[in-house]
Amino acid sequence: MLLTSRRLRAALLAAASVTLVAATLPAPQPLGIGDPLFPQLGNPGYDVLTYDLDFTYSGNNSKPLAALTKIDALVTQRLERINLDFTHGVVRSVAVNGAPARFVTAGEDLVVTPAKAVDAGSRMRITVSHTSDPRGTAGGWVRTTDGLAMANQADAAHRVFPGNDHPADKAYFTFRITAPQRLTAVANGLPEGKTRHGANTTWTYRTRHPMATELAQVSIGDSAVIRRAGPHALPVRDVVPAADRGKLERWLKKTPAQVRWMEQQVGRYPFETYGVLVAGADTGFELETQTLSLFERSLFTRSEYPEWYVDSVMVHELSHQWFGDSVSPRTWSDLWLNEGHATWYEALYAQEHAKKSLEARMRAAYRKSDGWRAAGGPPAAPEPPTAGHQISLFRPVVYDGSALVLYALRHEIGAKAFQRLERDWVRDHQDGTATTADFTALASDIAGRNLSAFFTAWLYGRKTPRMPGHPEWRSVTSTRTTGTEQETRHRPGSETAPLSRGIVPEQSVKPE
């Protein structure tokens, strides 16, 4: 088609204008929201409202999945470019508000240039067609004996799907998983139905509460789904390898009573469902994925693990549903609030149900506390993770070292005030994010006095303060723990036997 000279001039001027706008933009670069431990996680300029994730699994867990990610977000500042956290996948196309957009990669970011800048206060939809690769990832997809599961903590969700990969930006999720009919697909939240088409089935799940990206869970495999009722008719859904259904029932049937026990401690369970996902994989950890906690199969099948120990691990991940999932950390330096509390309730459960002394465990932790602080920093100011080895963030100081802070706090303000603090904390911040400063302010308010000096010493001190009520306790500083030793999973039989993490287990007293 020929253009008239007038139309040609207009077209040339428009092209020049686009070129000029593009020239004024800086080179694409990875961005972040400035988290002290993961500075390039998250992205400025928008707040994700919903994720709609669509995965197609071929039945071979060594092949990339075809995927489509739709992100609805509120724009908080005018954006000529949009950064998404994403790596380890091939991007085929990107659209913003329905219009094709240019994209490049920069570091572990997908940098998108929309056809038209999006204004502050507007809504935008980003649609990314991509692959999701389970091969050779350090976190993200976990290849199991019969399929796949997810383990995204702390910074691995963007190895699975593009998004704003930081717990400060929680959102609602919808999952659509297409897989061969012989397999079962599950995800966080409640089922919305399934549709058969040809040799495949598409399963749909939706969360009823906002969720951090690190807590997303999708499992595909030869699985049995076992349903039962929990307290207040809570739907309890367990997902296990089909061949192990009978063998695992002795553990699965414990969950309703464990939920009831946790509700007695801190109040009503905060989500629409709960359950245990048992994966045929040697992960070396358990993980509190929201509404469906991930456990490795061997935890329940190895005879050397005492019953009280396995029960404690189950309660640890269950308690995370309140501490870490419903109330998520605003920054990763607030991790102690997740793991300290989960460790606290794990240890309290072991004391009440198996006569494993909480005081003995805390005294053992106190002896090691100075060494943990020297190796990994104090509880609320942990050292950054080792480069390329992000799970090194999950050190003993954020487990028993942080539960020790709660033990000291209960002595400082009394058991009655402490229980009120715990209940008010999860109620006031349900479905949100919170900081260490929020916790210390609430504790001071409930105690009726300023606890700043107490928390400064216990949360930020390089040396462990004297334990209230136990001035005779001493910490031994000569037993410095190396990074490698911290990340090794210990089991009952050693003086200290870490349990589950998140990603590295924590300490427990030696079984009798």
ABEGO torsion letter per residue (X at the ends): XBBBAAAAAAAAAAAAAAAAAAAABBBBBBBBAGBAABAABEBBGBBBABBBBBBBBAGBAABBBBBBBBBBBBBABBBABBBBBBBGBBBABBBBGGBBBBBBBBEABBBBBBABBBBBGBBBBBBBBBBBBABGBBEEBBBBAAEBBBBAOAAAAAAABBEBBBAABBBBBBBBBBBBAABBBBBBEBBAEBBBBEABBBBBBBBABBBBAAABBBBBEBBBBBBBBBBGGBBBBBBBBAAAAAAAAAAAAAAAAAAAAAAAAAEBBABABBEBBBBBBBAGBBBABBGBBBBBAAAAABAABBAAAAAAAAAAAAAAAABGAABBBABAAAAAAAAAAAAAAAAAAAAAAAGBBAAAAAAAAAAAAAAAAAAAEBAABBBBBBBGBAAAABBAAABAAAAAAAAAAAAAAEAAAAAAAAAAAAAAABGBBBBAAAAAAAAAAAAGBBAAAAAAAAAABABBBBBBGBAABBBBAABBBBAAAAABBBBBGBABBBBBAEABBBBBBBBX
